[in-house]
Each structure stands twice: as C-alpha cells, then as structure tokens.
Amino acid sequence: DAESLNVAVWSGKIELQSLQLDTVAVNSELSRRAHEAPNLACPFRVLEGRFEKVQLDVPWARLSSRPVVFRAKGLHVWMEPHEFLKEEGRTSGWGERQGK
C-alpha cells in the first residue's frame, strides 16, 4: 500500500514485486535510437514485460559518499518482430496489445 511504500522510501530500503515494464517508453526509445543510428536498430518491439522483484537501497544520510544500489531479479519480456525504420511517422503509441 502507499503508506508502506512511503515509509520504505524514507528508510532507504525499497522492494517492489511484480513490477510492470513501461512498454510505451521502451518502444519509444527503441524507435528514437533506430532513427538516430539505423545500422543499430533493434528488429523487435516489446509487447509486455515485468520484473519479479526490484530492490533499491538509498543511503539518505550519506548520499554524497555512498552509492545508491539498484537490484533487479527475473526480467521477463515478450516481444515480436518489428522494423522501426518502416514506421509511418515517428509515433510513440506502442505497447497496446491486440485483443485486450
């Protein structure tokens, strides 16, 4: 719940389970990079993705001298073939799955 997350943030120990990937943002970035460097374009788009667990350790008291640590476990990504360079225009509306 939101209150538990707020307490966790200020304690510096944050753990989230089953975190969904923002497919619109991922595909928008893949498209942008494909247009900037066509020879490095990824031949797929992301349909869905999630992390099993994400942990973040923030040393608030020593933020300038200690690292912030990000750990991710169990990344699952569903993709399909796609050619970003053949898109009509540069829209960023990816991520909506057919039939949902």
Secondary structure, DSSP 8 states (H G I E B T S, - for coil): -HHHHHHHHHHTEEEEEEEE--HHHHHHHHHHHHHH-GGG--SEEEEEEEEEEEEEE--GGGTTTS--EEEEEEEEEEEEE--GGGSSS----TT--TT-
